[in-house]
């Protein structure tokens, strides 16, 4: 092959390569997107985002936008409902704490009200005892009335008297102060009550202090 023929072949090859490059450059957009690119590269990201940025509005896109708007509204409504529920729970918690505090603070209110008449009676008894012409019988009657008022107030709140005179000794409710030989009395019988005991709704407040019999 002569030099001229070599030059002509090279020129033809260059023209063919140029045409292929031009065809690749003018390739349609959808065919360019189909060309695989390396994941994570900037070119790949631009290739994926560009169609979304340049896409013309259409029925499908508008429907998607409406669906997104609806989801955002639902999310906002749920968030608002959650905040309202949390606020209500906080209010209930604070109200319960305040009621519990008041219950502890005024737990003895009713009991104190029952004791006020007893105090009034004691003051009147004291005033009557200070008179120069005081009647002892009247004072005794007044004292008995005061004891009755106090007993009623205690019983109203579950406080009961333990007065086991003549009963069998019970270590759960009684405290033996002394044992006294008594041949004609059954052993462990309460002979004397030095101090009455009391219980609150079945729970011991104070044991009765007693003297019990012992076999002679």
HELIX and SHEET records of a PDB file:
HELIX    1   1 UNK A    3  UNK A   25  1                                  23    
HELIX    2   2 UNK A   29  UNK A   33  1                                   5    
HELIX    3   3 UNK A   42  UNK A   54  1                                  13    
HELIX    4   4 UNK A   59  UNK A  105  1                                  47    
HELIX    5   5 UNK A  109  UNK A  129  1                                  21    
HELIX    6   6 UNK A  136  UNK A  156  1                                  21    
SHEET    1   A 3 UNK A 159  UNK A 162  0                                        
SHEET    2   A 3 UNK A 197  UNK A 200 -1                                        
SHEET    3   A 3 UNK A 203  UNK A 206 -1                                        
SHEET    1   B 3 UNK A 174  UNK A 181  0                                        
SHEET    2   B 3 UNK A 208  UNK A 214  1                                        
SHEET    3   B 3 UNK A 190  UNK A 195 -1                                        
END                                                                             
